[in-house]
Amino acid sequence: MGQFSIWHWLIIAAVFVLFFGAKRMPDAARGLGRSLRIFKSEVSQMQSEDSNSAPAQHLPPAQPRAAAATESQPQSKSL
């Protein structure tokens, strides 16, 4: 109970063929393969970016915005 037998899988496959048609099944499989390939490449790219950014953690901390804004504005002296 709770497990799919071979007959369950055959019935599910037959329902898919009836719903989508035999002509659209290869296109759907190709689209699924392409999207999985894109997903894998994006995940590996994110992991490589994470490993490249790890040494950059030794940079000095950034200045607070208020201090940076006052330093960049010229100081005017009142007479």
C-alpha positions in Angstrom: 0.0 0.0 0.0 1.3 3.5 -0.9 3.8 2.3 -3.5 3.3 2.5 -7.2 3.5 -0.7 -9.2 4.4 -0.9 -12.9 0.7 -0.8 -13.8 0.2 2.5 -12.0 3.1 4.0 -14.0 1.7 2.7 -17.3 -1.7 4.2 -16.6 -0.1 7.5 -15.7 2.0 7.4 -18.9 -1.2 6.6 -21.0 -3.0 9.6 -19.4 -0.1 11.9 -20.3 -0.1 10.6 -23.9 -3.9 11.1 -24.2 -3.7 14.7 -22.7 -0.7 15.9 -24.6 -0.6 13.7 -27.7 2.3 11.7 -29.0 3.5 14.6 -31.2 4.0 17.0 -28.3 5.7 14.6 -25.9 9.2 14.9 -27.5 8.9 18.7 -27.6 8.0 18.7 -23.9 10.9 16.4 -23.1 13.3 18.6 -25.0 12.0 21.7 -23.2 12.4 20.0 -19.9 16.0 19.0 -20.7 16.9 22.6 -21.8 15.5 24.1 -18.7 17.3 21.6 -16.5 20.6 22.4 -18.3 20.1 26.1 -17.8 19.2 25.5 -14.1 22.4 23.5 -13.6 24.6 26.1 -15.3 23.1 28.9 -13.2 23.6 26.9 -10.0 27.2 26.2 -10.8 27.8 29.8 -11.8 26.4 30.9 -8.4 28.6 28.5 -6.6 31.7 29.7 -8.5 30.8 33.3 -7.7 30.4 32.4 -4.0 33.8 30.7 -3.9 35.4 33.7 -5.7 33.9 36.2 -3.3 35.1 34.4 -0.2 38.7 36.0 -0.3 37.1 39.4 -0.7 35.9 39.4 2.9 39.2 40.8 4.1 38.4 44.3 2.7 38.1 47.2 5.1 34.5 48.1 6.1 32.7 50.8 4.2 32.1 54.2 5.7 28.6 55.0 7.0 26.5 57.0 4.5 26.2 60.1 6.7 30.0 60.4 7.1 30.6 59.8 3.4 28.0 62.4 2.4 29.5 65.1 4.7 33.1 64.4 3.4 32.1 64.6 -0.2 30.3 68.0 0.2 32.5 71.1 0.1 32.6 72.9 3.4 31.5 76.5 3.2 32.7 78.9 5.8 30.4 81.6 7.1 32.0 85.1 7.6 
